[in-house]
Amino acid sequence: MNLTNIVGLIPYGNKVKDILDGSGFGSHILGFLVFLGFLVIARMFIFVYEKYLLKLTEKTENNLDDKLIRGIRKPVFFGLLFLGVYFGSKVIEFPSDVGDYVNKTVLSFVVIFFAYFGIKIIDFIVCNWLKQFVEKTDTKLDDLVFPLLHKAMSVIFVIVGLFFILNLWGIQVGPLLASVGIVSLAIGFALKDSLANIFGGFSLIVDKSFKVGDFVEVDKETKGKVIDIGLRSTKIRTVDNHVVVLPNGDLSNKKLTNYAKISPETRISIPVRVEYGSKVDDIKKVLLDCVKVVDESILNMDKSPKVYFTNMGDFGMEFKLIVPITNYKKRFVNAEKLRVKVYENLKKYKIKIPYPTYNVKRA
């Protein structure tokens, strides 16, 4: 049943039908009526929206539904109008050459609208949900990455919509895609290191490996406080007060120790070597006596300091003094104080520290 026959079902519908069938503009009038019907539906949506939906969201404590409802007003209204134009144009009987042109034009506008609607959805997700996640972090890297992702996703919607429109008008997209692929490949090779650093930084955010202020150890030469996490690199201030800049691509592939991430509790470990002939119990007492120089506020009262006889080496007896503490930030300062006290105690009690010696004999 077409729309003209439906007119006969309403009061005085036959007279209207005769007028439509008798005039040369029957399909045009029907097309206008279809558009008018969608316009009425759109206005009804605005009425329900303002009278009920807005009041309903005001009763909730969550702000996201308020923003969502306010954000869908225009897209839904204009979406219904575009549907009215599309279905109205399908009813109108155009000449074959003009009808094809009108149909493609209307479909092009429909594609543009849905691309715009997709971009608005991305805006809502980024500006509301992801923004809350970004604000909770201490790094500025995510503040740089997420806007880039937002723009990239918006560009993807535009490109996909453009390809749909070109294909609709009979323009060959294949050669264009091949050209874009070649250019993208060339750009990818040129920016390989930069892209690796950017994606490396993004992986650091997702894994939450560290944040600004954490004390990390990358290798024996690089240990210190993270002072900045950028788009391409991370800066660490070492214990020697040097600033080391590490590319994020390299940093994401390295073995890294984060003393703040694992636990605020850690320990000071001091290896000690004394000459053979020393009494083990005396050495342990001397070393445990050194613990008193450690700041009492960071000592772990649940775990007492220990001294272990770890090895009988080539040049002496090897011990290890272990002091559990509760604040990793004061670990290195107190470790230095402990080493000084160990040296002074060994000297005080005349315990000799062996060192490698070599006898050279002349033939």
Residue pairs with C-beta under 8 A, 6 or more apart in sequence:
3 30
3 33
3 34
3 91
4 17
4 20
4 21
4 26
4 30
5 17
7 13
7 16
7 17
7 20
8 14
8 17
10 16
19 26
20 26
20 29
20 30
23 29
27 91
27 92
27 93
28 92
30 91
30 92
31 88
31 89
31 90
31 91
31 92
32 88
33 88
34 84
34 87
34 88
34 91
35 81
35 84
35 85
35 87
35 88
36 84
37 84
38 80
38 81
38 83
38 84
38 87
38 88
39 80
39 81
39 84
41 80
42 76
42 77
42 80
42 81
42 84
45 76
45 77
45 80
46 73
46 77
49 69
49 73
53 69
54 69
54 70
57 65
57 66
57 69
58 66
60 66
64 128
64 129
67 124
67 128
68 124
71 120
71 124
75 116
75 117
75 120
78 113
79 113
79 117
82 109
82 110
82 113
85 106
85 109
86 106
86 107
86 110
89 102
89 103
89 106
90 103
92 99
92 102
93 99
94 102
104 168
104 169
107 168
108 165
108 168
108 169
111 161
111 164
111 165
111 168
112 161
112 165
114 161
115 157
115 158
115 160
115 161
118 157
119 154
119 157
119 158
122 150
122 153
122 154
122 157
123 150
123 154
126 146
126 149
126 150
130 146
131 146
133 142
134 142
134 143
134 146
137 205
137 211
138 211
138 212
138 213
139 205
139 211
139 212
139 229
140 228
140 229
140 230
141 201
141 202
141 204
141 205
141 229
141 230
141 231
142 205
144 230
144 231
145 198
145 201
145 202
145 205
145 231
163 173
163 177
166 173
166 176
167 173
188 195
193 247
193 249
194 232
196 247
196 249
197 231
197 232
197 233
197 247
197 248
197 249
198 231
198 232
198 248
199 249
200 247
200 248
200 249
200 250
200 251
200 252
200 253
201 229
201 230
201 231
201 232
201 234
201 248
201 252
203 252
204 210
204 229
204 234
204 248
204 251
204 252
209 252
209 256
209 258
209 261
210 216
210 226
210 229
210 256
210 258
210 260
210 261
211 226
211 229
212 226
212 227
212 228
212 229
213 225
213 226
213 260
214 225
214 226
214 258
214 259
214 260
214 261
215 223
215 224
215 225
215 226
215 258
215 259
215 260
215 328
215 329
216 223
216 224
216 225
216 226
216 236
216 256
216 257
216 258
216 259
217 223
217 256
217 257
217 259
218 236
218 246
218 251
218 254
218 256
219 254
222 236
222 238
222 244
222 246
223 236
223 238
223 239
224 236
224 237
224 238
224 239
224 244
225 236
225 237
226 234
226 235
226 236
227 235
227 236
227 237
227 243
228 234
228 235
229 235
230 248
231 248
232 247
232 248
233 245
233 246
233 247
233 248
234 245
234 246
234 248
234 251
235 243
235 244
235 245
235 246
236 243
236 244
236 246
237 243
237 244
238 244
239 332
259 266
259 328
259 331
260 328
264 326
264 327
264 328
265 300
265 324
265 325
265 326
265 328
266 324
266 325
266 328
266 331
267 300
267 322
267 323
267 324
267 325
268 294
268 321
268 322
268 323
268 325
268 331
268 334
268 335
268 338
269 320
269 321
269 322
269 323
270 287
270 320
270 321
270 322
270 323
270 335
270 338
270 339
270 342
271 310
271 318
271 319
271 320
272 283
272 287
272 318
272 319
272 320
272 321
272 342
272 346
273 313
273 315
273 316
273 317
273 318
273 319
273 353
273 354
274 283
274 316
274 317
274 319
274 346
274 351
274 352
274 353
274 354
275 316
275 317
275 351
275 352
275 353
275 354
276 312
276 316
276 317
276 354
278 317
278 351
278 352
280 309
280 317
282 349
282 351
283 307
283 309
283 317
283 319
283 351
284 307
284 309
284 319
286 345
286 346
286 349
286 351
287 307
287 319
287 321
287 342
287 345
288 305
288 307
288 321
289 345
290 321
290 338
290 341
290 342
290 345
291 299
291 305
291 321
291 323
291 338
292 341
293 334
293 337
293 338
293 340
293 341
294 323
294 325
294 334
294 337
294 338
295 330
295 334
297 327
298 325
298 326
298 327
298 330
298 334
299 323
299 324
299 325
299 326
300 324
300 325
300 326
302 324
303 324
304 324
305 321
305 322
305 323
305 324
306 321
306 322
307 319
307 320
307 321
307 322
308 319
308 320
308 322
309 317
309 318
309 319
310 318
310 319
310 320
311 317
311 318
312 318
314 356
315 354
315 355
315 356
316 353
316 354
321 338
321 342
323 334
323 338
325 331
325 334
346 352
346 353
